[in-house]
Structures are given as structure tokens and as C-alpha cells.
Amino acid sequence: LALLDEYAIFSPVTPVLRGIAPDTASRAPVGLFGGGLPDAVDSLPADSKKHLKQLAIDLFDWVQDFSVGPPSKSFIASSVPTMRRVVLFRDAFMRKTDQTLSGYDASEGALYVLYILCLALHPQAPRSFSVDNFDQALNPAVARELARVFTSEVLRNDRQVFLTTHNPLVLDGLPLDDDRVRLFAVQRRDDGRSQVARIPVKDLRSLKEKHGPHAVSRLWIEGRLGGLPRVRTI
């Protein structure tokens, strides 16, 4: 019951992640809609913050470093409403004099990745939660790698997470040969009721050796796993 008391559904949206809109469901360490990211990053234990930084740099080749600090009018327009603190990125490909990007103009995908990884790493994050539309704002390859990294951190920190996705490549990032990681297809029956069925993936290594690294996503796209709507041809 204590696990269920902590349960929450996180569904971040870009304006809130950027800090230009309030989070109407704020909580620690991050709000349900993306609020509080700078404080969450800054309040991570030192080893977790270092780990988060390395993961972000590995996922985005343009991120040289990031930090949390007060907003500066030198790189944020005066017309933009600012929060007390923002995430600041150092772009590896920009001139050293102009390489700082704030959360207001940096890639929304980078902000989203920090948010998601904070949920996996932060000691104040709930032990059981959901992330709606896990693949949002992400390049397909980044979505696949984030699924792999996020799952690894969730398992390491003994958390239970439910993810929804519409991106087939997310499936290729999941270690479905680990029984703790389970795939479900959700479909509507003819009477309108939702039906949830577990999709067993047996011998993932052999499956990928035979059909390539995108074997699971291909099975989904081909309609062999379920979870696809019946689309009428126009």
C-alpha cells in the first residue's frame, strides 16, 4: 500500500520544462508536468549528478556540459518570463564566447532526458510511477538508447515504472530477456473495453541475431505483437 501511495503519472510538457509555464501539479523532486527540473538536478547526490551528466553527454553529442544557475539576460530575452534558476547547457559546437544555452532555447529533447533520468536517479522520486508518452520530443535513436539507459537505472534503484510509447524503437532498447522487464499491448475490444495482454519475447538474443537489432520493433510494425489500431484506408 505504501508503494501505491507514492504512485504518480508523469507527463511533462515543453513549456513547463522550459520554465515559461507553471506546473499545476508540483511535487518533489519534479512536477508531474515538468516543473522543478533545475532544483531536481541540483539536489541530486554528488555521485548521481556526475552520473547524470555523463549519461546526458553520451546521449547528445552537442552537450559538452550542463549546470544549474540563475538566468542571465545576456542569453535570455527580457520579454521571456524567467524562473529563479534554470538549466544551462554548454554547446560543444558553438564559439566559446557564445556556447551557453539556457533551458529556454536548448533542445526540448535534452530537457526531457534530464527530467526522465532525474526520475530514475533521484532519491526523492517515487518507487512506483508511470511516464506517459515516453518517446516524446526525442529522435528515434535517442529514444531507443534512453529506454535502455532508463531501464538499467530503474532496475538498479529497485523502482517499478510503467511506460507508454508509440515509437517502435523504444522496444528495441528494452532488455526484454530480463523477466523484470515486461511488454504489454493495450487494445480496445469490439465492445469498447480496454484489453491488456502481455507479449512474451523468448530468447531475445537469438531473435536479434536472426533478424537484426530492430527485430522487436519490426514485429510490432508488422502487427505481430498487437497494440496497433485498426486504421481505415481513406
DASUL-V641766 format. One record per helix or strand of 2 or more residues. SS is the DSSP state (alpha for helix, beta for strand). FROM is the first residue (numbers start at 1). TO is the last residue. If there is no record, write none. Layout:
SS|FROM|TO ; SS|FROM|TO
This chain:
alpha|2|6 ; beta|8|10 ; alpha|14|18 ; alpha|37|42 ; alpha|46|59 ; beta|63|69 ; beta|86|91 ; alpha|96|98 ; beta|100|102 ; alpha|108|121 ; beta|128|131 ; alpha|140|156 ; beta|160|163 ; alpha|168|172 ; beta|184|188 ; beta|194|198 ; alpha|204|211 ; alpha|215|221
